[in-house]
Amino acid sequence: MSERPTIYESAARRRERRRRSVAVGASVAVLLVAALAVGAVFWLRDGDGAAAGAASHPASPEASAAATAPALRLSRLGDLAVHRGETATIRYRLTGPSGAAAPVTLVVTGAAGQRVKARRLTHAAAAGKWLEAAVPIDLEPGRYTYELRLGAGGAPVGASPSPGAASPGPATVTASASLKVLPPLPPGFPGKKAVAAAREWISGRDGDVAFAVVDTNGEDAGGYRQHEPFRLASLSKAILLIASLRDDPTPDATTEATLTRMITESDNGAAYTIFGQVGAKGMRAVARDAGMKDYEQGLGWVDTRASAWDEARLFSQFEKLAPAAGRSLARRLLSSVIPIQRWGIPAAAGPEGWTSYFKGGWLGMDNKLMVEAAWLEKGKKHWALAVMSDENATRAYGWDTQKGVTGLLLGQEPTPAYLALVLE
């Protein structure tokens, strides 16, 4: 008898179907487990390899520094204006956790956004410190934007991309400000040849000698042993004058008379009176604001020390350092030193048409210490210098050193006949 179709399923057949379903499910599960195991093996192997590679190839200092960049912030930058050919000083500060550091890159872009200059300022700037970077400016006059990029996204180390090149990838943190490049300044006065001639001449003088010049562009024009400190003696009275005017730019008649004696006659009693009013604190404040790098405050005014560079820098800024209401008094006093004390710088500058705003100092047996500094002005031109000497054989020898250096800077030869005319 043939078997007819039916929807009936016996118990035996149901058991057989379940057995087969269980077997298929078990096979699928085994295959899935095997696939996961193989993937895990590859994943672990790649992780170990990466770890081994990291161990065998330590991260570069730049990469390590960049890793800390997210925790750092850049201070706000100041707008800059600088003449072409000069050096711009970029001042910045990183804030963040102690010990954190990151590379800092400077990027300058033009008005159209094209990158025109890029350089790495440091590979690992530390947080918490004010930093300065001196950058020569060789760009065409115009307006630019300068940007500091903190992290590894700045320009490659050592790379100076050509103008118009693509900008580097984004950095972690940035700060930007404007940069105005002005036309180059005309050559400053005194010129390099005059400064070199003065340097050669003073190097052959006896005793302890130095000089420094700030030219008509306000730039350090060089000198000889510029940062050697000297005792200032009465030259420190110029600092006392500025400190006093800062306390009271329009002094009463009594104080003005005291200041007049202190500067024009170099009266020591008057200097002690003014020092009693402003103190060492007032003198230090003037020196700090003038940027005097070698300044050493004494217990009083007589034993205070500074270098020729300090004094040239101080006199080049005396009008700016004094408050506006007191500037005319400062100019009047510093230009009115009595005739018997107008040796050295004014003796050389006066005959050449320069007005001398100056102060001198002298000390010791036969004035072995002779120091002098001045701001010289003729029309719209002005410049400053300081000439320092100690261990002079005679006071006349010190006067000759001061006049000889100034004369050479003005184009005069320090012949015996020239030096014989001691006073202005």
Secondary structure, DSSP 8 states (H G I E B T S, - for coil): ------S---HHHHHHHHHHHHHHHHHHHHHHHHHHHHHHHHHHHHHHHHHHHHHHS---HHHHHHHTGGG-EE-----EEEETTSEEEEEEEEESSTT-EEEEEEEEE-TTS-EEEEEEEEEEEETT-EEEEEEE--S-SEEEEEEEEESTTS--TT----TT-------SEEEEEEEEEE------SS-HHHHHHHHHHHTTSSSEEEEEEE-TTS-EEEEESTT-EEE-GGGGHHHHHHHHHHH-SS--HHHHHHHHHHHHS--HHHHHHHHHHHHHHHHHHHHHHHT-TT-B--SSSTT-EEEHHHHHHHHHTHHHHS-GGGHHHHHHHHT---GGG-BSHHHHHGGGT-EEEEEEEEESTT--EEEEEEEEEETTEEEEEEEEEES-SSHHHHHHHHHHHHHHHTT----HHHHH--B-
